[in-house]
Amino acid sequence: MASYAMGALVLMSTVVVAQDGGADSAPFPYNHPCRAKLQGAVDYEVDFRSLRTVCVMGDGERRDVEDVPQRVRVTAAASAAGAALLGGIALASRERLYTRAARVPGTPGTPAPRSSPSERRRS
């Protein structure tokens, strides 16, 4: 979560820099990643899912800009995949535990077995 939050903060700073001269000012300020790294960028898009800034060139071509470091994006993606995997394992374990508990008499949440009339007379 920390690596994703750090990447999202970098992208939010990109948006703040772009809007520093007014609402979606054009041309971009000198320190915007699209202007600093590419010539001819006319627009940009920020993708928070993949932590990328995409610059739109004058001819419509789209190019990624490395404003969020690669290691931050890889760490965020690996963390999200690991969290999804652990969530799936926990869900599968929970289902297996409930299935097993339903078969074992006397466990909480399952009805106690009824004794037969002959067992009641002996006790």
N, C-alpha and C positions, 0 to 999 in steps of 0.2 A: 504494500500500500504506500509505503514511503517513497519508493522509486516512482510509482505512478503519480503521486502528488507532486513530486519534484518536477517531473516532465510536464504536468498540467500547469504548474506555476510558470515554467519557461514559455509555454504557449500563451498563457494569459498575458505575460509581459510583451510578447510579440503583438498581440491585439492592442494593448495599451500604447505601444510605440506607434502602431499604424494609425491609431485614432488621436494621436497627440496633436496633430495639426487641424483637427476638426473631424466631423463625421466622415469616416473612410476617406481621409484626405488623399489627394493625388497631386503630384507624385508623392511616393512614400517618403517619409523622413530618411535622412542619410543613414541612420542606424537600424533600419528595418532589414531583416535578413534577406528579403527578396531584392532589395535595392543594393545591399552591401555585397551580395554574392553573385547576382545575375544582372545582366544588362537587358533592358527591354521588358521588364515585368510591369504589367498594368493592373493586376489584381492578385489577391491571395485568398486562400481558404485554410482554415485551421481544422484539423481532424483530431478530436480528443480521444477517439478510440485507438488509433494507431500512434498517437503523439507525434504528428507530423504537420509541418507547414508546407502547403503546396502553392507554388507561385504560378500564376497564369500569365503566359507571355503574350505579346502583341498579336501573334499569329494563332492564338488559341491553344498552343502547346502547354502542357502542365508539367512542371518540374518540382521535385521534392528538394527542400532545403534542409541541411543538417543543422537546425537550430537546437533540437533536443539531441544530446549525445546518444550514439548508438547503444552504448552500454546501459543507459537508463531505460531505453525502449526494450532491450532484450531482458533486462532484469524485471521490468514491469510485466512483460508478456509471460515470462517463466513463473513469476509469482501468481499471476492470474490463473495460469494452467495448473499450477500446484494446488491452489485453493479449490479449483473446480474438481480436481482429482480427489482431494481429501473429502470434499463435500459428498461426492459420489460414493466413496468408500463408507463414509459415516451413514449415509442413507441406506446403502445395501446392508450394512451391519445391523442397523436398526430393524429393517424388515426381517432379517434372519433371526434376530433375537426375539421379536414378537412371534414369529412362526414357531420357534422352538419352545417358547413359554406357553403357547397354546396347547402343546402336546404334553407338557409335564404337569401332572395334577398337583394341586396345592400351591402353585405359584400365584402371586398377586395378579388379579385380573381374570383368573379362570375359575369357573365354578368348582366347588369341591365335589368329589365323587360321592354319590349316594351309597349308603350301606344297604346291603340286602336285609330282608326281615330276619333271616337266620342269624346274621351277625349282631343284630340289635338284641336278640334274646340271650346271646352268650355274654354280653357286657353288663 
